Amino acid sequence: MTVLLDVKHLQTRFKSRKRYIHAVNDVSFQVHEGEALGVVGESGCGKSVTMLSLLKLLPPAARIEQGEAIFNGDDLLQMNSEQIRKVRGAQIGMIFQDPMSSLNPVINIGTQLSEPLRAHLKMSKADAWERSVQLLDMVGIPEPRARLSDYPHQLSGGMRQRVMIAMGLACKPKILIADEPTTALDVTIQAQIVDLVKDLREELHTTIIWITHDLSLIAGLVDRIMVMYAGYIVEEALVDDLYTDPRHPYTIGLFGSLPDLGGQQRRLTTIGGAPPNLEAIPTCCPFVPRCKYAIDKCKIENPPIKPISGSGESLHSIACWVDIRDRREA
């Protein structure tokens, strides 16, 4: 498969008064053309900051310390403001998790939706307006022409999110990043949004990066999953491999917190403790205070992410010193 985005050794930190918070630590991954990649982890694990770093949408307190992100032969992290603006929306689109705060409350939907079309594709105002009607119809909004005159507060949460999806797809980007786009929606609307993205992916052949904290939500949506913890990638695998044979203790804990939809009643497990303080880059495994499988080496050295032995072509990698299968059977 063709590599569309190649990220190497990305490190991002935030300055808070006299402290530094190391939010993303030496993250490397690839995104292939046409695939759907899921990025999973609890709040604060670095999944959103990783993607915002690529598009340089970070707040002033944030700084990219090192790394490269090769897209179309160019390093996104080395681009100046004018260069990266030509990439955002046109080649890499993004759906933010809160459409109410992402959409401008005093500008109607049609103007906001047609703006990227005019800026990136140089469409006339009339053509951009007609294309906006087509986009709203594509994402399943009824009476799309009438909705163009509406303001964000006049739409439901689900419809606002559909508008955000339409904006993200407006210029037919090569990559669409969805940053927890269903977080504020009820489960019925969540399912509709997931189905919509799946259908649009098949129709438009768009590469998807879906950020979420919910493993159950993306089971049938993505091809590959990347699990993040404390700014690191701790496990990466094809979706079937991860769901049938999770290997990192953190991933196992995430699955244990999901209800069994097969009807079997069981007590949900919890991951005790709290994420580490990221004022300093961890020298040991960042998950060790919460891990029941930890050995002495885990407390001394932070494991690199490596393919598991015998994984062959499964692309299953973990950052762990312990073979969980042996410990679980013991």
C-alpha positions, 0 to 999 in steps of 0.5 A: 500500500502507498504511504500517504503520511509518514510521521517520525519521532514527533515530540510536542510539549506545552509550557505552563508557567515555569513547567513543561508538559510533554504531551507527545513523546517520540511518536512514529506512525504511517498512514496508507492511502485508502485506509482507516486508522483508529487512534484510541486512548483516554483523555490526555493521552496525546491522540488529539495533540498528535494530529493537531501538531501535524496541521500546526493548529496548536495553541501558543503555549505548545511547541513541536520539539522534534520530528517530521511528518512527510506528506506528498513529499513535503514535511508538514512540520517545516511549513510556514503559516502560508504553506500549511494553510494551503494543506488544511482543508484542501488536502487534509480535512478535519472534523472537530469534536464540538461543532457548536464551538467550531462553527461561527455562530454569527455566520450562516452555514452556506457562507461557512461551507462555501468559504473553503471552496472559494479559497482552495478551489477558486470557485465563484460564489454561485458555484460554491453555493451550489456545491454546498447544497450538494455537500449537505445533501451528500451528508444526509441533511434534508432540504439542503438548500434551505439549511444554507441560510440557517445559523448553527444554533438553528440545527440539532447536534447531529445536523451540526456534526453533519455540516462539519463532515461536509466542510471536512470533505468539501475540497475532497482531501486525501486525508480526513481527521475525525477528532471524536466527532460523536462525543457529544451525541446520543448513541442513536446519532453516534451510530448514524454518524459512524455509518455516514463516514463509512459510506462516504469513505467507500464512495469517495475513497478518502483516507480516515484517521478517527480519534476516539476513547471508545474502542467499541465505537470503531470496531467496524469502522477502521482497518488498523488501531493505534493505542496511545498512553501518556504521549506514547504509542503502546500498541498497534495492530490490525483491528481484528488482531487487536480485538481478538488478542490484545497484548499491552496491559493498558489495551487489555484494561480498555477492553475490560471496561467495555460491557459484554454485548453478548448478554453475559453479565460480568463486572466491568474492570477498572484501571486503577490509579491515574496517568503519570505526571508528564512534566518530565519524560518518563524514564520507565514504562509510563503505565507501570504504576497501574500495571499488575503485570509489571516486572522490575525492568518495567520500573527502570527502562521505558520499552520501545514499541516493537513487533511481537514475536511471530507476528509475521505480516499481522503488523502487531506491535507493542511497547511492553517488556512482558509477554502478557500471554504467559502472565495471564496463563500463570 
